[in-house]
Amino acid sequence: MMKINLKDGLMINAVLTGMTGLGLALFAELSALYLIPGAPVWLIATLGVALVLFAADVGLIARWKAQSRALVSFVFIADLLWVIGVPAILMLMPSAFTLLGVIATLAVTAVVACFALIEWQGLKMLGSAKAI
């Protein structure tokens, strides 16, 4: 089993989140058409921009502040909210998504859950390092 340290996990999170956000922002109309028909294009574009901004923040934390328990906790909580919130939205509004939209959304959520696990492990390591 491969182990990923906290700094690398945060950087991978930043890169993949940034790519996803950029794709949604640049191709909001296609995303609306194939993933969530009927969703306003501006809403998908805004989600994309928000993801790009979050990715930039995570990248900065990974680069310079990976030892900051508060900042890593912020990223962990944001990822955890995604992992809980997205399936809830899918359950509350299943007809809003196409099959491709459901599959893509659950795939992204699974990846975010992996990031949350890496961050949780990193937070535990940060906590044990401070106890020494």
Secondary structure as the mmCIF struct_conf table of DSSP 4:
data_model
#
loop_
_struct_conf.conf_type_id
_struct_conf.id
_struct_conf.beg_label_comp_id
_struct_conf.beg_label_asym_id
_struct_conf.beg_label_seq_id
_struct_conf.end_label_comp_id
_struct_conf.end_label_asym_id
_struct_conf.end_label_seq_id
HELX_RH_AL_P HELX_RH_AL_P1 LEU A 6 LEU A 26
TURN_TY1_P TURN_TY1_P1 PHE A 27 PHE A 27
HELX_RH_AL_P HELX_RH_AL_P2 ALA A 28 TYR A 34
TURN_TY1_P TURN_TY1_P2 LEU A 35 LEU A 35
BEND BEND1 ILE A 36 ILE A 36
TURN_TY1_P TURN_TY1_P3 PRO A 37 GLY A 38
BEND BEND2 ALA A 39 ALA A 39
HELX_RH_AL_P HELX_RH_AL_P3 VAL A 41 TRP A 64
TURN_TY1_P TURN_TY1_P4 ALA A 66 GLN A 67
HELX_RH_AL_P HELX_RH_AL_P4 ARG A 69 LEU A 92
HELX_RH_3T_P HELX_RH_3T_P1 PRO A 94 ALA A 96
BEND BEND3 PHE A 97 PHE A 97
HELX_RH_AL_P HELX_RH_AL_P5 LEU A 99 ALA A 131
#
